[in-house]
């Protein structure tokens, strides 16, 4: 029997703790070690998931692949170290805190022939997966991603939030990159690090349509919505409740005996989701397929850069 892939997890903070649970629960891999400089967090995670802890990356010869869920500021050096030791890498979004560093990491992955995957988790949201399978000829995408303020996040909303919906918009338009990008950017919260924006409103113009994408961390409630407009229907997605609703407007004359009536009605469809699986578990499955060679590593690598390029253009 072939041994299960041994996965090292770097970072056991808010997102890393979720990765730890999903990896530990998987029957297709083993959580070999958790790596975090904070002993309290690292040992707690190791005890909870019956694995080992160490404070630094160190020698990775005892693992088969690495998941990086550390703070964005640490991504660049961690990615270079992991790839430098010849290990496949799943790294939380964004790959790095800026485009040149991201390009460097992806180029190193390609040169070394190592699989790399970015944690663009909404790709694996069942509602998004279902909606993408329904889309035929989109002309307008409207995405909203608003949240209350989170002091722990030091980067601005462009790399933290906007990248998700830009990535989805690119998929809606079949991977074609925008021909023009414009944006409005604002920083308002007194606790935000200088240069870390709180609000971004972006417009991405494609050859066949337009995407309007809104990200904010000064909202008073969490909103994650996506609307895809075609000429003859609207596909609405709630990414939090993971629901999809399709609307069709029909012009139809209908009259009651007393002469009252209407000319329009909406036909509403609620399609069944393609899966009920947790997005993080679906993402892990794909990473394991990537490691095993069941997914095209070059195609996966190529799918990462367009969203990062578009975010960089939004911020330029």
Buried (B, 14 or more C-beta within 10 A) or exposed (E): EEEBBBBBBBBBBEBBBBBBBBBBEBEEBBBBBBBBEEEEBBBBBBEBBEBBBBEEBEEBEEBBBBBBBBBBEBBBEBBBBBBEBEBBBBBBBBBBBBBEBBBBBBEBBBEEEBBBBBBBBBBBBBBBBBBBEBBEEBEBBBBBBBBEBEEEBBBBBBBBBBBBBBBBBBBBBEEEBBEEBEBEBEBEBEEBEEEBBBBBBBBBEBEEBBBBBBBBBBBEEEBBBBBBBBEEBBBBBBBEEBBBBBBEEEEEEEEEEEEEEEEEEEEEEEBEBBEEBBBBBBBBBBBBBBBEEEBEBEEBBEBBBBBBBBBBBBBE
